[in-house]
Amino acid sequence: MLRKIAQKLLRHYGIDVVSAEEQPEAPRPVKAAPVSPSFPHEHLKAIGADPLNPDLHARYAVAAASAGLRYLAYAEIKTAEQLSGRSREFDPLKKQCLDALPQLVTMNHNQHYRLASLASEIRTRADGEIVSVLDVGGSDGRLAAFIPEHFYCLAEPSFNAISGSKLPFSDRSFDFVVSCHVLEHIPTDARSGFLDQLLAKATRGVVLLNPFQGRQGSANEVDQFIFDITRADWAKEHLECTLPQLDDIRKYAEANGLLHSIKPNGTLMTTIPFVFVDYFAARAGGCVDELAKLNRFVNERFAGMLDSAEYPIAYLVYLSRE
């Protein structure tokens, strides 16, 4: 069944289905199919009614690729792979989606740094094993591109219609559950419940990466400063929901008998300037090529060097039962 669907998807995607002996050395360029006027609503409606159906996610991956949403296309074909029981039926399409991704080092520096940090943490915790990762609230699923060797599933209601507040998966169905820059957008009284469901789906542990309250309210000052200039929705939500405190995590871990580790991540000294670099570049018309060069320069030369114990922008938290 999956093989037939995958072959249809591949042909729809402009990829010839050939045997291994006939496979060309270099992948052929992907031919974009016409984008449906109802994209993505038709796919989100179908997935919302049947969120664990791998065929629906595979069809959505093809449509996303045709729409030029390359990160989402790769995340969705990886999601289809995970939901299908780790089948290899979608490998050709998965490879096409992976090959079509932009160069990661040209990604917005702040986003690149946090995703590279998460990928490093996952690899460290996996200790050489291939593991399954559930990414809750992962936007368009860019984390998948940073951990291509691992199994991956996206749960992001606005991008693939899988609820982040009522996860439809069986308990302990993933090795790791990851949530990046999500906790601070959840109302204070709902945060413990959110962490409960993340832990319920993980067999090994939960990885969180997000900002926490700083010294003397400095985090609020930063968010207010950013919002006053950029009017960014995320900064507004930080202010309205209030950032969590590290003591909240420690108390939660102790109350639930969990092991936990907390590590500083990133630094205010690069994160804040890059927020405004992106903002003013957008106002100037994008400066796409110049911005890509700047991101590449910083991402290649300073990766892994910017975690500040004194002035972190966020903390990397790991919670586990053992």
MOSUL-V54457 format. One record per residue. N is the residue number from 1. RES is the residue in one letter. BURIAL is b if it has 9 or more other ideal C-beta (glycine too) atoms within 8 Angstrom, else e. D_FIRST is the distance of its C-alpha to the first C-alpha in whole Angstrom. Layout:
N:RES:BURIAL:D_FIRST, N:RES:BURIAL:D_FIRST
//
This chain:
1:M:e:0, 2:L:b:4, 3:R:e:5, 4:K:e:5, 5:I:b:6, 6:A:b:9, 7:Q:b:10, 8:K:e:11, 9:L:b:12, 10:L:b:14, 11:R:b:16, 12:H:e:17, 13:Y:b:18, 14:G:b:20, 15:I:b:19, 16:D:e:19, 17:V:e:16, 18:V:e:18, 19:S:e:18, 20:A:e:20, 21:E:e:23, 22:E:e:23, 23:Q:e:23, 24:P:e:26, 25:E:e:28, 26:A:e:28, 27:P:e:25, 28:R:e:26, 29:P:e:27, 30:V:b:24, 31:K:e:25, 32:A:b:25, 33:A:b:23, 34:P:e:25, 35:V:b:25, 36:S:e:25, 37:P:e:28, 38:S:e:27, 39:F:b:25, 40:P:b:25, 41:H:e:25, 42:E:b:23, 43:H:b:20, 44:L:b:22, 45:K:b:23, 46:A:b:19, 47:I:b:19, 48:G:e:22, 49:A:e:21, 50:D:e:18, 51:P:b:18, 52:L:e:16, 53:N:b:13, 54:P:b:11, 55:D:b:10, 56:L:b:13, 57:H:b:15, 58:A:b:13, 59:R:b:14, 60:Y:b:17, 61:A:b:18, 62:V:b:18, 63:A:b:20, 64:A:b:22, 65:A:b:22, 66:S:b:24, 67:A:b:26, 68:G:e:28, 69:L:b:27, 70:R:b:26, 71:Y:b:26, 72:L:b:24, 73:A:b:21, 74:Y:b:21, 75:A:b:22, 76:E:b:19, 77:I:b:16, 78:K:b:18, 79:T:b:17, 80:A:b:14, 81:E:b:14, 82:Q:b:16, 83:L:b:14, 84:S:b:11, 85:G:e:13, 86:R:e:15, 87:S:b:12, 88:R:e:13, 89:E:b:10, 90:F:b:12, 91:D:e:15, 92:P:b:16, 93:L:b:16, 94:K:b:17, 95:K:b:20, 96:Q:b:21, 97:C:b:21, 98:L:b:24, 99:D:e:26, 100:A:b:26, 101:L:b:28, 102:P:e:32, 103:Q:e:34, 104:L:b:34, 105:V:b:38, 106:T:b:38, 107:M:b:37, 108:N:e:40, 109:H:b:42, 110:N:b:42, 111:Q:b:38, 112:H:b:37, 113:Y:b:40, 114:R:b:38, 115:L:b:35, 116:A:b:36, 117:S:b:38, 118:L:b:35, 119:A:b:33, 120:S:b:36, 121:E:b:36, 122:I:b:33, 123:R:e:33, 124:T:e:36, 125:R:b:35, 126:A:b:32, 127:D:e:34, 128:G:e:32, 129:E:e:29, 130:I:e:26, 131:V:b:25, 132:S:b:23, 133:V:b:25, 134:L:b:25, 135:D:b:27, 136:V:b:29, 137:G:b:30, 138:G:b:29, 139:S:e:30, 140:D:b:28, 141:G:b:26, 142:R:b:29, 143:L:b:29, 144:A:b:25, 145:A:b:27, 146:F:b:30, 147:I:b:28, 148:P:e:25, 149:E:e:25, 150:H:b:24, 151:F:b:21, 152:Y:b:22, 153:C:b:21, 154:L:b:23, 155:A:b:25, 156:E:b:27, 157:P:b:27, 158:S:e:29, 159:F:b:26, 160:N:b:23, 161:A:b:24, 162:I:b:24, 163:S:b:27, 164:G:b:29, 165:S:e:31, 166:K:e:29, 167:L:b:26, 168:P:e:23, 169:F:b:22, 170:S:e:23, 171:D:e:27, 172:R:e:27, 173:S:b:23, 174:F:b:24, 175:D:b:27, 176:F:b:29, 177:V:b:29, 178:V:b:31, 179:S:b:33, 180:C:b:35, 181:H:b:38, 182:V:b:37, 183:L:b:39, 184:E:b:42, 185:H:b:40, 186:I:b:40, 187:P:e:43, 188:T:e:45, 189:D:e:45, 190:A:b:41, 191:R:b:41, 192:S:e:41, 193:G:e:38, 194:F:b:36, 195:L:b:37, 196:D:e:36, 197:Q:b:32, 198:L:b:32, 199:L:b:33, 200:A:e:31, 201:K:b:28, 202:A:b:29, 203:T:e:30, 204:R:e:32, 205:G:b:34, 206:V:b:34, 207:V:b:35, 208:L:b:37, 209:L:b:39, 210:N:b:41, 211:P:b:44, 212:F:b:47, 213:Q:b:50, 214:G:e:53, 215:R:e:57, 216:Q:e:59, 217:G:e:56, 218:S:e:56, 219:A:b:52, 220:N:b:53, 221:E:e:55, 222:V:b:53, 223:D:b:50, 224:Q:b:53, 225:F:e:54, 226:I:b:51, 227:F:b:50, 228:D:e:54, 229:I:e:53, 230:T:b:49, 231:R:e:49, 232:A:b:45, 233:D:e:43, 234:W:e:42, 235:A:b:46, 236:K:b:47, 237:E:b:44, 238:H:b:46, 239:L:b:49, 240:E:e:48, 241:C:b:46, 242:T:b:48, 243:L:b:47, 244:P:b:46, 245:Q:e:49, 246:L:b:48, 247:D:e:50, 248:D:b:48, 249:I:b:45, 250:R:b:47, 251:K:e:48, 252:Y:b:45, 253:A:b:44, 254:E:e:47, 255:A:e:47, 256:N:e:43, 257:G:e:44, 258:L:b:42, 259:L:e:43, 260:H:b:43, 261:S:e:44, 262:I:b:45, 263:K:e:45, 264:P:b:47, 265:N:b:45, 266:G:b:46, 267:T:b:49, 268:L:b:51, 269:M:e:53, 270:T:b:50, 271:T:b:47, 272:I:b:50, 273:P:e:51, 274:F:b:47, 275:V:b:47, 276:F:b:50, 277:V:b:49, 278:D:b:45, 279:Y:b:47, 280:F:e:50, 281:A:b:48, 282:A:e:46, 283:R:e:49, 284:A:e:50, 285:G:e:47, 286:G:e:45, 287:C:e:46, 288:V:e:43, 289:D:e:44, 290:E:e:47, 291:L:b:45, 292:A:b:42, 293:K:e:45, 294:L:b:46, 295:N:b:43, 296:R:b:42, 297:F:e:46, 298:V:b:46, 299:N:b:42, 300:E:e:43, 301:R:e:47, 302:F:b:47, 303:A:e:43, 304:G:e:44, 305:M:e:48, 306:L:b:48, 307:D:b:48, 308:S:b:51, 309:A:e:52, 310:E:e:55, 311:Y:e:53, 312:P:b:49, 313:I:b:47, 314:A:b:45, 315:Y:b:44, 316:L:b:41, 317:V:b:41, 318:Y:b:39, 319:L:b:39, 320:S:b:37, 321:R:e:38, 322:E:e:39
//
